[in-house]
């Protein structure tokens, strides 16, 4: 019961703190402007002044990102094709381990069958002796 009360209290406390608005940290008065803020304002003003400029920047960034993604995929594909030998060895090792495990289980089963047969013979012999 105490555990449930503790869990409910913690949950309600977490919800209460989650609902509080996050206040952005303000820069102290004596610290000066934020580094790069002036350049950011100039860039924003230039983009807002010429809509074609903003579109060209966005198109350039999109093309660069797309080309980087394609280049990364091509490089990864080439690396996988060059290094596929380790994959073949890994699969071979897995098959060998699986085959050895099956052989071990088969040998163990045969030993158990032989032991059961021996125990039956011993049981039959002791039954004959007691009769």
Secondary structure, 3 states (H helix, E strand, C coil): CHHHHHHHHHHHHHHHHHCCCCCCCCCCHHHCCCCCHHHHHHHHHHHHHCHHHHHHHHHHHHHHHHHHHHHHHHHHHHHHHHCCHHHHHHHHHHHHHHHHHHHHHHHHHHHHHHHHHHHHHHHHHHHHHHC
